[in-house]
Amino acid sequence: MRLVRTLLVASLVAVVLALAATPAGAQSSPTLADVRAAGHPGFDRVVFEFQGDVPEHTVRYVDQLVEDGTGEPVSVAGTADLQVVFHGANAHGEDGTPSGGPRRSSPGLTAVKEVAQIGDFEAVVSYGIGLDRRRPLTVSTLSGPSRLVIDVSTTGTGGSAGAGDSGSLPFTGSRTRTLLITALALVATGTTVLLLARHTRAA
């Protein structure tokens, strides 16, 4: 019985140490620092820059953008609505001051007509991007600083498969800390169950 208790304590200590070893920046919600759009040969680029890691996110075409918290429909320039949602993030500082620049901007690019913040509610930040039409997309992340990059094709070719028609793009985002803690917890639980089973049979 003493061995089981020792292993239980060791497992809990391992999880606590893993949490303590996680960088301080990863323990707090990333904050949106800047949003910008620019035209390049063959594509328009929208960049979301963060203080901290790029948070978990989804990028997809929707039939209607809605404001977080109220569910009210939101209109943006263009004929196609692209929704960008960041989970576990904020678009304001600790004092509540909005970050990330203007809530709406009209870059006047070939494909990207308007970028609008449509939510900053309960650690979920949402943006709507108005495009001239549904086009192929490429979504990637960059570091130094942390950025989510959305490239909208202006040539009608390339991009993510199916992204120019409908549906959501594959999830991309930072899940390192969650995966580490989950793995440690599973190992600890499995070890404990195994030892309890052996102890029961021995008894």
N, C-alpha and C positions, 0 to 999 in steps of 0.2 A: 504493500500500500504506500509505503514511504517513497518507493521508486516512481509510482504513478504521480504522486503529489509533486515530486521534484521535476518530473517532465512537464507537468502542467505549468508550473511556475516558469520553467525555462522557455516554454512556448510563448507565454505571455510576455516575458522579457524580450524575446526576439521580435515580437510585433511592435512593442514600445520602442525598441532601438531602431527599427526600420522607420517608424514615424519620426523619431528624433533626427535620424540621418538625412531625412528629406530636406532639401534646401528650403530656407524660409520663404522664398518667393513662390515655391510650388504649393505652400500651405495656404496662401491667401489667393483670392480671386484675381486673375489677370485683369488689368484695366486697359480699356481701349485708349490708345494715345493719339491716333491719327487715322483718317480715312482719305484716300486720294485716288484720282483716276487720271489716266493719260493715254494718249494714242500712240501706237507703235506700228511699224510696217507689218500688216497682216493680222493685227489684233489690237483690241482695246484692253487695258489692264486696270483693274480695281484692286487697291491694296488696303488691307486692314492691319494696322500696326499696333502691337500690344506691349505694355510694360508687364513683364512676366512671360510665361510660356503661351503659345497659341492655344486657346481653350478648345475643348471639344466643339465640333461645329457640323452643320449640315448646309448644303447648298442645293437648291432645287427650284425648278420652275413651278409656279402655282397659277391657278386661274384667277385668284383674288388675294391681294395682300391685306392683312388685317392688323390692327394695332394691338400690341400685347396689353393685357390687363382689361381692355374694354371690348375687344372683338369687333370694333368698328372698322369698316372697310377703308383702305387707304389707296389713293390713286397716285400714280407716278407717270411721268411722261413716257411715251413709247407705247408699243402694242403688246409687249411681252413682259411679264413680271417674274423677276428672279428673287427668290427669298434666301437670305443668309441668316442663320441663327447660331449664336454662340452660347453654349451652356456653361455655367459656372464662371461668368464674366460680368464686369460692370463697365458702364460708359460714363462714370462719374467718379470724382475723388472722394476721399473720406468725409469731406465737408459738404458733399452733395453737389459740388460744382461740376457741370457737364464736361466731359472730355471727348476727344475725337473730332473736334471741329464743328462746323455748322451741321444742324440736323438735316438740312437739305442742300444739295448742290446740283447744278446743271452743267456738266463738263462740255456738252455740245460736241461729243465725239461721234464717230461713224455709227457705232452700235450702242454705246452707253449714253443714254439721254438724261438720266437723273439717278442720283443716289440719295436715299432718304432713310433716316433712322425711324423705325416704327415700333421700337420697344427697348426699354431698359428697366426691367421689372423682375424682382426676385431672382437676381443673378442670371437672368437671361437677356441677352442683347440681340435685337433683331434689326435687320436692314432690308430694305427693298431696293432692287436695282431695276430701273426701267430701261428696256432695250427696244430697239426699233423692230425687232422680230426675234423669234427663238433661234438661237445660233449655237453651234458647238462650243463647249467650254472646256477649259483645263484648269483644275484647282490644285494648288501646291502650297507648301509652307516653306518659309525661309527663316534663318536665324541671324542674329547680330545686326539689327534688332529682330525680335520675333514678328513675323508677318504671315498673314494669309493672303495669297495672291490668286485672283481670278482673272484668267485671260479669256476674253471673248473673241472668237474668230471673226474677222471682217472679210475673209475670203470665201467663206462658205465651205471650207474643207478643214479636216483635222479636228482636234478636240476629243473629248471623251465620247465613247461610243454611246449613242442614244441620247446624249445630253442635248442635242439640238432639237429633239422632238418633245419629250416629256419625261416625267419621273425625277427621282433624286439621284444625285451623284453619290459614289461610295463615300462612306464616312471617313473623314481624316481628322486627326486631332491628337492631343496629348493624353494618354491614359497610363503612362509609366508608373506613377505613384499608386494608382488604383490596382493595377495588375500586380505590383510588388506586394502590396498588403494582402490582396486576395490569395496569392500564391503562398505566402507565409502562413496565413490562417488555415489554408487547406492542408498544408504539410503538418502544422501543429495538431489539427483536428484528427487527421489520419493516423499520426503517430500515437496520439492518446487513445483512440479507439482500438488500435492494434494491441497496445499494451494492456488495456483493460480486458480485452478478449483473452489474451494469454494468461493474465492474472486470474481471471474467472475460471479458465480451464484448469489451471494449476491448483486452484483451491478445491 
